[in-house]
Amino acid sequence: MEQHVTPQRPAAPVRTCIGCRKRELAVDLLRIVARQRAVGDGSHTVEVVPDPQRRLPGRGAWLHPFSVCLSTAERRRAIGRALRVSGHLDISALERYLENRHEHS
């Protein structure tokens, strides 16, 4: 007799932190994106910004919302690789976000 297998609901999305490389549920990680920003002299800089609502356009990367994972990702140069951008990365907005989040937690 043939057994009928009921389809299971898809599991929650799992992503890998670019800092510590641990896999976690996406809801437990912070999405970050890179945005081009014009500088006064006509050149551009790449700003890495947090995307807590997961709505900003562009390629995203995932990071535990902890300074230690950000430091590790920066040391490994994983942010630029994951976001597929090169040059100097301005992560000050991301650092501010993590500091403010820590103060309110």
N, C-alpha and C positions, 0 to 999 in steps of 0.2 A: 504494500500500500504506500502511495506517495504522500510524503509529509508536505504540508503547505507552510512555507516560511513567510512570516509577516515581515514586511520591510520595516527596518528601524529608522527612526528619525536620524538625520545626519548629526554627527557629533558637533559640538561647538568648535569653532575654528581654533587651531593651535598655531602659534607663531614662535619664532626663535629670537631671543634677545640678542642684539648685535654686540652687547657688552660681554656678558658671561656665557653666551651661547646655550643657555638652558631653554628648553621648550616649555611654554606655558600657554594657558588659554589666552586668547587675544584680549579678553576683557580685563586681564590682570597686567597687561603691558600698555605702554604709552606709544602711540604712533607718532613718528616724526616725519617731516617732509622738508625738502630744500626749496627755497624760493630765491630767484634772482633779484637783486636789489641794486639799483643804479646808485653810483657814488658821484659826488660833485664833479670830479674830473672827467666824467664821461665813461669811466670804466664800470664794471659790475662786480659785485661780491655775492657770494652764495651764503644766504642766511638759513640756518637750520632752526626750524620752529616746531614747537609741540602741536599736536593735533588731537587733543583729548576727545573731541566729538567724532573723530575719524571721518571728516567730511571735506578736508582740503584736497584740491586737485593735485595730481602728480604722483610720482612714485613715492611710496612710503617705506619706512623701516620701523622696526619694533624694538623697544627698549624697556627694561624694568624702570619704573619711576624712582630710581635711587641714584645718588651721585656716584656711588662706587661703580655702577654699570656704565654710566656716562664716561667716567674717567678711563675705565678699561677699554671702552669702544674708541675713545679718542687716542689712547696710547697705541692700540692695534691698528689705527687708521681705518677702522671698520665703517665709520659713518659715510665717508666719501664713496667707498666701495659699494655699500648697500644702496645708497641713493644714486649711484652712478653719476657722480659729479666730481670735478677735480678743482684744484686751486685751493686758496685759503677759505676755510669754512668758518663762518661766524656762528658760534654756538651760544652766544651770550643770552639770547632769548630763552633757550632751552635751560641754561643754568639758572636763570632767574625763576623760571617756572618750577623747577625742582626745588629750589630754596624756599619759595613761597608755599609750595605744596607741603613741604616738610614742617614748616612753621605752623600750618593749620591742621596738621594731622594729630 
